[in-house]
Every structure is written in C-alpha cells, then in structure tokens.
Amino acid sequence: MHSKINVNLFYRARKFKIRARKLGFFGMIRGLMFRRSIKDNLLFEFPWRNKWRIHSWFVFFPFLAIWIRKDRVFEWKIVKPWRTYVTPNKSFDKLIEIPLSNSKIVNLIVGKKEKFK
C-alpha cells in the first residue's frame, strides 16, 4: 500500500518538508524501474541503518537520490539512467528518490547552477 506523507528534513541549517509516497515492500523493490515518468517523490524507509547500493537499471530518466539519517540530509546524488550502482558514504535509514521534474525541491537541495553537472 502506498501512502503520501510529509517528511521533515534538515539540510544546510534549514528545515523543510517533502511530500513523498511511502512505499511498501514490493514498491521498494520496484522503485522507479519500468516507469517512463513519475510525478511523486518516493520514500524508502528501513527499520535499520544500512549502506545498500541503489541502481537505475530500467529507469529511463535521471533523478535525485537523497540519503537521510535521523531526519538530516547527509548526502545526495543525481542518478543517471542505467547506472549499475550508486552508494552513499555512510549508512542511512531513509532514502528519497525525486524526479528532476520536481524543480522546487531539486533546486533547494542541489542548487540551480550545479543541477546537471
């Protein structure tokens, strides 16, 4: 079952909310794969901290991955389609995948000048 929730985050000494669709087990397996586009931000919540790799096989558009620990953004990356793996530097308990079409949040995290580097 998918439910939309507000996720409170801290980044660069600022507090903000992201509205995201919280995924169940099978939704977490699928993520953005096999979709041509998506408007929702996807939230992956884990019951324990981990350092799992993510991939973008069968994802046809770039997206912003935000790794979160204790409601603090500690790392983000623009993930391009068909990447074998992307790994954060630290363990995390939440991951949010945001389509680049959600420019308000992408600009807040990445900044306008760095967006597609």
Buried (B, 14 or more C-beta within 10 A) or exposed (E): EEEEEEBEBBBEEEEBEBEBBBBEEEBBEEBBEEEEEBEBBBBBBEEEEEEEEBBBEEBEBBBBBBBBBEEEBBBBBBBEEEBEEBEBEEBBBBBBBBBBEBEEBBEBBBEEEEBEE
